[in-house]
Amino acid sequence: MSIDGLKSSRVRAASYATPGDLRARSVTEMSFSFESRFQMTQRKLVPLALLGLLALPASLASQGVGVNGKARTYVSYLQVRDMVQDSVLAAAVPGEGAQRTLDDGTRVSCADGWCRYYKSGSDVGMVPFIQDFELNAWSGITGLRGYAHVRFRQPYGDGSYWPRMESEIEALTAYLEYRRSSYLAKAGRIWQSTALGFYNYDGGSFQLRLPTQLEVNLYGGLSLVRGINQLHHTDLIGNVEPLNPKEDAYLMGFHTRWRPYPGLATSFTYQRETATHSEDLYSERIAGSARLLVKQATVDLELKYDLASENTNLARLAIATPLGAGLRASGEVRKYTPYFDLWTIWGAFSPVGYDEVRGRLDWMNATGRFSARAYGLYRQYGDTDTDPLPNGDEIRDDGWRLAAGGRYAFADDLVLDGEYRHDVGYGASRSGGDVSLQRTFGRGKYLGVRGTAFETFSEFRVGSGRVIGGGLQGAIPLGAAHFQASAMLYKHQQSDRPRVLDLNQARLNMILEIPIGGDPGMARGGDR
Amino acid sequence: MRRALFLAGSAMVLGGFLTASALEAQSSFPHEKHSVFFADCGACHGGVGSEGFDGVYPEVATCAACHDGNTAPEIGWTPPAGPRASNLGFKHEPHGFDCATCHIPDGGEDLSLMRLPRPSTCLSCHAPQADGHLSAEGMCQTCHVPVVESGLRSSDVTGFPTPASHRSDGFGTTHGAMAITSAADCAVCHDRSSCFTCHAGATHLPEAILDIPLPQETGPRGVQLPEGRTPPFHEGDFKVNHAAAASAGLPECSSCHSESTCNSCHEGQNSPGFHPLNFLASHGPEAYGRVSDCSSCHNPEAFCRSCHIGLGLDAAGGIGGAYHDDQTLWILSHAPAARQDLESCVACHQQTDCLRCHSAQTGLGVNPHGPDFNGTGIEDRNKAMCTLCHVPGA
């Protein structure tokens, strides 16, 4: 059996894949009900999305109807010790002025007749519980697909300390998609990934693929704040920022991609966020990126520009190339200036950025058993145009980092890995490293031991200290499910603040991932 | 005539060995010693060229007629029960050559050289332009069947020599284009499980993968690729510097990743594996240095500031705070530090902390703007922000 046989096997292969056509061409009827102007709240969106997805029985997969995805459970235990302020009467503290030192060496800040200092608070045990459902549904209409990624949160222990536990349920993503070879339309809660970053919004997008290797994507909707998936007037910001935005914002933009030939890909993005009522701009930015392959070298170009402040937030050129004999080198230069949304005043404070150069060298021996890496960077901050400090001191206006590490495989299933890093910078510095030894017992099953030691020393943070730690990490398949866990203990010793006893930590992380339904594109529903 | 018969017979013998896929390339059977007893190859290998395995090898009795312990020594040979597992799709009948053409090098007469044909024999007609067997890109399917139909085990295929293209730098990226034009070639050694080693999370699976057969539930399997390999272009610090590649689509993220891959880090709340396990205790230098863009995953107010406040590191905003107690007269000397890393200040300080002094309305009127401040440009875009400090219209 040669050519004819091969063709027939291809036909069979395609028929295996038909139900979902591997998610890309799969379909569902999601019972979304979008409110006018896309103003969906999470509490309305999530149940609707779930109902829409779960209403489709997986048993219909053979007819091109079904649901697949995964449920992922995160449970952690994190022990930390918070900081509390204490004070003594200024009259009882020797010396004069705002900065003084207690008899035991504790630095205090004195004002209004009191000298204040930090000391260790009580142990805090946080147990954040997070349950994710990622569901993908199709109903047999070629190109129509529903997708949702929903998160449930429940804080246990002293969970209030862990960020974002206020929202018990949230749709990170939930949309309907209709995809054809030349265009793609989406509606719902959508992530937009461009050179400007990762933005989430409730709305729609339309992507057109032109034959000239050109893609144009128009998108818009109600903007969600980056990193929290909430409207701008959310209490999550209001609770910690009195001057929080009082209006939500519309987001609109376009993103183009052009690949004139296989070795060159480019993109350009324009995006703006406008307040829903006053039409004040929250942001207006453009970005461009390009990746060029020249023989074996890769060249990256990246630019982010803030039209409002007329600042270049990022200009970056990076080159990476193999050098032969297992060596690979990469280098990068970048210019960086912080970006702030226009609903804050921070941009008006004229923040300065830095110019930076980075380099990295990787090497692997012929057998692949031993590899080594070294990397570093140097940055120089811009002129702050500020007056000299009253006491004649200067703050650091540069920083550098050096790191080196390696990996050695004693056998295919036993690997030692370690890295040392030294960071000297403005604001804070760090020196330390990690080492791990991991044994693999088969696909998805491993057990490892980890150790770490580092020292932090800084100008502007609470103080300096040393940490040593160690623990175990492992994973094991449980049927179709997969379980990972790590348990670590960290011993902390504060070096410059006697009243800060320790910031010891115990950490336990567990992740359980369970597949839902089968994937028609994989062997027998996911037997990989 | 005698010579022609001799050659034809010898070639038939060798043809049988080809079909049977004997273990050794060089036949261990001393054909040259037996040539005087058999008129042609078909005497022993008459089944070659027909369907099935019957007649491909001689009957034991045929050999035993001489090898009876008297005429000739006994032998313990028995014919194979069936064809050896192979991914060759070769059929003798359509080719129509005499046996020696392929089974004796250069078509010679020395029967001691009889052997299975080398791939170069096939290439001499089917891919004369190729430098060698493994360089004949796009031609695999000419002679080979998909691995899932071959009866080979994964370990068999893994032992095959690696094609030249697979050893080239950048193959991880370029293999997609090759697969699109000739997925059938890939299928000679790979079933779809090979693809899913990396393309497991694809939102939109490349079309070419659909042309590669699924593995059999039991039976033949293709090359099993090791997990944990670094995908193309993901080397180095790709984890924190992938924006340009992701935005431009080289490589195309959705070929291997679902959206939850992005969410798992960019959502920012729970990203196991991105930061080191002890990052909480050591994130200060990382945050000050902006080695990675914290705000691409973490909201400065809702994430950084709320945690700092929760753990007691909230900023008092006045001169009595205990945080900046290592800096003399910090309230008067913070300007360069604030300009250099305002993003870190924001992790603790509210805007109202700064407006105590910097507001032109309610504060001391200390001007925070730098010399290149574009006030007009900002006012044109967001007047409300300006009025947080300035009297409207002033």
Chai-1 contact restraints between the chains, C-beta under 6 A:
chainA,res_idxA,chainB,res_idxB,connection_type,confidence,min_distance_angstrom,max_distance_angstrom,comment,restraint_id
A,M1,B,G89,contact,1.0,0.0,6.0,A-B,restraint_1
A,M1,B,V145,contact,1.0,0.0,6.0,A-B,restraint_2
A,S2,B,G89,contact,1.0,0.0,6.0,A-B,restraint_3
A,G5,B,V145,contact,1.0,0.0,6.0,A-B,restraint_4
A,L6,B,Q141,contact,1.0,0.0,6.0,A-B,restraint_5
A,L6,B,P146,contact,1.0,0.0,6.0,A-B,restraint_6
A,L6,B,A184,contact,1.0,0.0,6.0,A-B,restraint_7
A,S9,B,P146,contact,1.0,0.0,6.0,A-B,restraint_8
A,S9,B,P213,contact,1.0,0.0,6.0,A-B,restraint_9
A,R10,B,D211,contact,1.0,0.0,6.0,A-B,restraint_10
A,A13,B,P213,contact,1.0,0.0,6.0,A-B,restraint_11
A,A13,B,L214,contact,1.0,0.0,6.0,A-B,restraint_12
A,A14,B,L210,contact,1.0,0.0,6.0,A-B,restraint_13
A,Y16,B,L214,contact,1.0,0.0,6.0,A-B,restraint_14
A,A17,B,L210,contact,1.0,0.0,6.0,A-B,restraint_15
A,L22,B,L205,contact,1.0,0.0,6.0,A-B,restraint_16
A,A24,B,H204,contact,1.0,0.0,6.0,A-B,restraint_17
A,A24,B,L205,contact,1.0,0.0,6.0,A-B,restraint_18
A,Y74,B,N270,contact,1.0,0.0,6.0,A-B,restraint_19
A,D82,B,L311,contact,1.0,0.0,6.0,A-B,restraint_20
A,D82,B,G312,contact,1.0,0.0,6.0,A-B,restraint_21
A,M83,B,G312,contact,1.0,0.0,6.0,A-B,restraint_22
A,M83,B,L313,contact,1.0,0.0,6.0,A-B,restraint_23
A,V84,B,G312,contact,1.0,0.0,6.0,A-B,restraint_24
A,Q85,B,A322,contact,1.0,0.0,6.0,A-B,restraint_25
A,Q99,B,T328,contact,1.0,0.0,6.0,A-B,restraint_26
A,R107,B,D325,contact,1.0,0.0,6.0,A-B,restraint_27
A,S109,B,A322,contact,1.0,0.0,6.0,A-B,restraint_28
A,S109,B,D325,contact,1.0,0.0,6.0,A-B,restraint_29
A,A111,B,I319,contact,1.0,0.0,6.0,A-B,restraint_30
A,A111,B,G320,contact,1.0,0.0,6.0,A-B,restraint_31
A,D112,B,G320,contact,1.0,0.0,6.0,A-B,restraint_32
A,R116,B,G320,contact,1.0,0.0,6.0,A-B,restraint_33
A,R116,B,A322,contact,1.0,0.0,6.0,A-B,restraint_34
A,Y117,B,A322,contact,1.0,0.0,6.0,A-B,restraint_35
A,Y118,B,A322,contact,1.0,0.0,6.0,A-B,restraint_36
A,I130,B,N270,contact,1.0,0.0,6.0,A-B,restraint_37
A,E134,B,S260,contact,1.0,0.0,6.0,A-B,restraint_38
A,H149,B,S260,contact,1.0,0.0,6.0,A-B,restraint_39
A,H149,B,N263,contact,1.0,0.0,6.0,A-B,restraint_40
A,Y161,B,G310,contact,1.0,0.0,6.0,A-B,restraint_41
A,P163,B,F303,contact,1.0,0.0,6.0,A-B,restraint_42
A,P163,B,S306,contact,1.0,0.0,6.0,A-B,restraint_43
A,P163,B,C307,contact,1.0,0.0,6.0,A-B,restraint_44
A,R164,B,Q269,contact,1.0,0.0,6.0,A-B,restraint_45
A,L172,B,N263,contact,1.0,0.0,6.0,A-B,restraint_46
A,L172,B,E267,contact,1.0,0.0,6.0,A-B,restraint_47
A,T173,B,E259,contact,1.0,0.0,6.0,A-B,restraint_48
A,T194,B,S247,contact,1.0,0.0,6.0,A-B,restraint_49
A,A195,B,A243,contact,1.0,0.0,6.0,A-B,restraint_50
A,A195,B,S247,contact,1.0,0.0,6.0,A-B,restraint_51
A,G197,B,S296,contact,1.0,0.0,6.0,A-B,restraint_52
A,F198,B,H266,contact,1.0,0.0,6.0,A-B,restraint_53
A,V225,B,N299,contact,1.0,0.0,6.0,A-B,restraint_54
A,G227,B,G268,contact,1.0,0.0,6.0,A-B,restraint_55
A,G227,B,C297,contact,1.0,0.0,6.0,A-B,restraint_56
A,G227,B,H298,contact,1.0,0.0,6.0,A-B,restraint_57
A,G227,B,N299,contact,1.0,0.0,6.0,A-B,restraint_58
A,I228,B,N299,contact,1.0,0.0,6.0,A-B,restraint_59
A,I228,B,A302,contact,1.0,0.0,6.0,A-B,restraint_60
A,L236,B,A302,contact,1.0,0.0,6.0,A-B,restraint_61
A,I237,B,E301,contact,1.0,0.0,6.0,A-B,restraint_62
A,I237,B,A302,contact,1.0,0.0,6.0,A-B,restraint_63
A,V240,B,E301,contact,1.0,0.0,6.0,A-B,restraint_64
A,V240,B,R305,contact,1.0,0.0,6.0,A-B,restraint_65
A,V240,B,S306,contact,1.0,0.0,6.0,A-B,restraint_66
A,E241,B,E301,contact,1.0,0.0,6.0,A-B,restraint_67
A,E241,B,Q350,contact,1.0,0.0,6.0,A-B,restraint_68
A,P242,B,T352,contact,1.0,0.0,6.0,A-B,restraint_69
A,L243,B,Q351,contact,1.0,0.0,6.0,A-B,restraint_70
A,R257,B,G249,contact,1.0,0.0,6.0,A-B,restraint_71
A,A265,B,A248,contact,1.0,0.0,6.0,A-B,restraint_72
A,A265,B,G249,contact,1.0,0.0,6.0,A-B,restraint_73
A,A265,B,L250,contact,1.0,0.0,6.0,A-B,restraint_74
A,T266,B,A248,contact,1.0,0.0,6.0,A-B,restraint_75
A,S267,B,S247,contact,1.0,0.0,6.0,A-B,restraint_76
A,S267,B,A248,contact,1.0,0.0,6.0,A-B,restraint_77
A,D280,B,N382,contact,1.0,0.0,6.0,A-B,restraint_78
A,D280,B,A384,contact,1.0,0.0,6.0,A-B,restraint_79
A,L281,B,R381,contact,1.0,0.0,6.0,A-B,restraint_80
A,L281,B,N382,contact,1.0,0.0,6.0,A-B,restraint_81
A,S289,B,A244,contact,1.0,0.0,6.0,A-B,restraint_82
A,S289,B,S247,contact,1.0,0.0,6.0,A-B,restraint_83
A,S289,B,A248,contact,1.0,0.0,6.0,A-B,restraint_84
A,R291,B,A244,contact,1.0,0.0,6.0,A-B,restraint_85
A,R291,B,A245,contact,1.0,0.0,6.0,A-B,restraint_86
A,R291,B,A248,contact,1.0,0.0,6.0,A-B,restraint_87
A,R291,B,L250,contact,1.0,0.0,6.0,A-B,restraint_88
A,Q296,B,D169,contact,1.0,0.0,6.0,A-B,restraint_89
A,D300,B,A244,contact,1.0,0.0,6.0,A-B,restraint_90
A,E302,B,A244,contact,1.0,0.0,6.0,A-B,restraint_91
A,A308,B,I378,contact,1.0,0.0,6.0,A-B,restraint_92
A,A308,B,R381,contact,1.0,0.0,6.0,A-B,restraint_93
A,E310,B,N374,contact,1.0,0.0,6.0,A-B,restraint_94
A,E310,B,G377,contact,1.0,0.0,6.0,A-B,restraint_95
A,P322,B,D169,contact,1.0,0.0,6.0,A-B,restraint_96
A,S330,B,G236,contact,1.0,0.0,6.0,A-B,restraint_97
A,P338,B,L342,contact,1.0,0.0,6.0,A-B,restraint_98
A,P338,B,E343,contact,1.0,0.0,6.0,A-B,restraint_99
A,L342,B,N382,contact,1.0,0.0,6.0,A-B,restraint_100
A,L342,B,M385,contact,1.0,0.0,6.0,A-B,restraint_101
A,I345,B,Q351,contact,1.0,0.0,6.0,A-B,restraint_102
A,I345,B,L388,contact,1.0,0.0,6.0,A-B,restraint_103
A,W346,B,L342,contact,1.0,0.0,6.0,A-B,restraint_104
A,F349,B,L342,contact,1.0,0.0,6.0,A-B,restraint_105
A,F349,B,P368,contact,1.0,0.0,6.0,A-B,restraint_106
A,S350,B,H369,contact,1.0,0.0,6.0,A-B,restraint_107
A,S350,B,G370,contact,1.0,0.0,6.0,A-B,restraint_108
A,S350,B,F373,contact,1.0,0.0,6.0,A-B,restraint_109
A,P351,B,R339,contact,1.0,0.0,6.0,A-B,restraint_110
A,P351,B,L342,contact,1.0,0.0,6.0,A-B,restraint_111
A,V352,B,R339,contact,1.0,0.0,6.0,A-B,restraint_112
A,R360,B,G236,contact,1.0,0.0,6.0,A-B,restraint_113
A,Y381,B,Q340,contact,1.0,0.0,6.0,A-B,restraint_114
A,T384,B,P336,contact,1.0,0.0,6.0,A-B,restraint_115
A,T384,B,R339,contact,1.0,0.0,6.0,A-B,restraint_116
A,D385,B,G370,contact,1.0,0.0,6.0,A-B,restraint_117
A,D385,B,P371,contact,1.0,0.0,6.0,A-B,restraint_118
A,T386,B,A335,contact,1.0,0.0,6.0,A-B,restraint_119
A,T386,B,P336,contact,1.0,0.0,6.0,A-B,restraint_120
A,L389,B,S333,contact,1.0,0.0,6.0,A-B,restraint_121
A,P390,B,L329,contact,1.0,0.0,6.0,A-B,restraint_122
A,P390,B,L332,contact,1.0,0.0,6.0,A-B,restraint_123
A,P390,B,S333,contact,1.0,0.0,6.0,A-B,restraint_124
A,N391,B,T328,contact,1.0,0.0,6.0,A-B,restraint_125
A,I395,B,P336,contact,1.0,0.0,6.0,A-B,restraint_126
A,I395,B,A337,contact,1.0,0.0,6.0,A-B,restraint_127
A,G399,B,G289,contact,1.0,0.0,6.0,A-B,restraint_128
A,D423,B,P285,contact,1.0,0.0,6.0,A-B,restraint_129
A,G425,B,P285,contact,1.0,0.0,6.0,A-B,restraint_130
A,G425,B,Y288,contact,1.0,0.0,6.0,A-B,restraint_131
A,G425,B,G289,contact,1.0,0.0,6.0,A-B,restraint_132
A,Y426,B,Q340,contact,1.0,0.0,6.0,A-B,restraint_133
A,G427,B,Y288,contact,1.0,0.0,6.0,A-B,restraint_134
A,G427,B,D341,contact,1.0,0.0,6.0,A-B,restraint_135
A,A428,B,G284,contact,1.0,0.0,6.0,A-B,restraint_136
A,A428,B,P285,contact,1.0,0.0,6.0,A-B,restraint_137
A,A428,B,Y288,contact,1.0,0.0,6.0,A-B,restraint_138
A,S429,B,P285,contact,1.0,0.0,6.0,A-B,restraint_139
A,R430,B,S282,contact,1.0,0.0,6.0,A-B,restraint_140
A,R430,B,P285,contact,1.0,0.0,6.0,A-B,restraint_141
A,T452,B,N278,contact,1.0,0.0,6.0,A-B,restraint_142
A,F454,B,S282,contact,1.0,0.0,6.0,A-B,restraint_143
A,S458,B,G284,contact,1.0,0.0,6.0,A-B,restraint_144
A,R461,B,G284,contact,1.0,0.0,6.0,A-B,restraint_145
A,V467,B,A281,contact,1.0,0.0,6.0,A-B,restraint_146
A,G469,B,N278,contact,1.0,0.0,6.0,A-B,restraint_147
A,M488,B,L277,contact,1.0,0.0,6.0,A-B,restraint_148
A,Y490,B,N278,contact,1.0,0.0,6.0,A-B,restraint_149
A,G521,B,L205,contact,1.0,0.0,6.0,A-B,restraint_150
A,M522,B,F196,contact,1.0,0.0,6.0,A-B,restraint_151
A,A523,B,S193,contact,1.0,0.0,6.0,A-B,restraint_152
A,A523,B,L214,contact,1.0,0.0,6.0,A-B,restraint_153
A,A523,B,P215,contact,1.0,0.0,6.0,A-B,restraint_154
A,R524,B,E217,contact,1.0,0.0,6.0,A-B,restraint_155
A,R528,B,S193,contact,1.0,0.0,6.0,A-B,restraint_156
A,R528,B,F196,contact,1.0,0.0,6.0,A-B,restraint_157
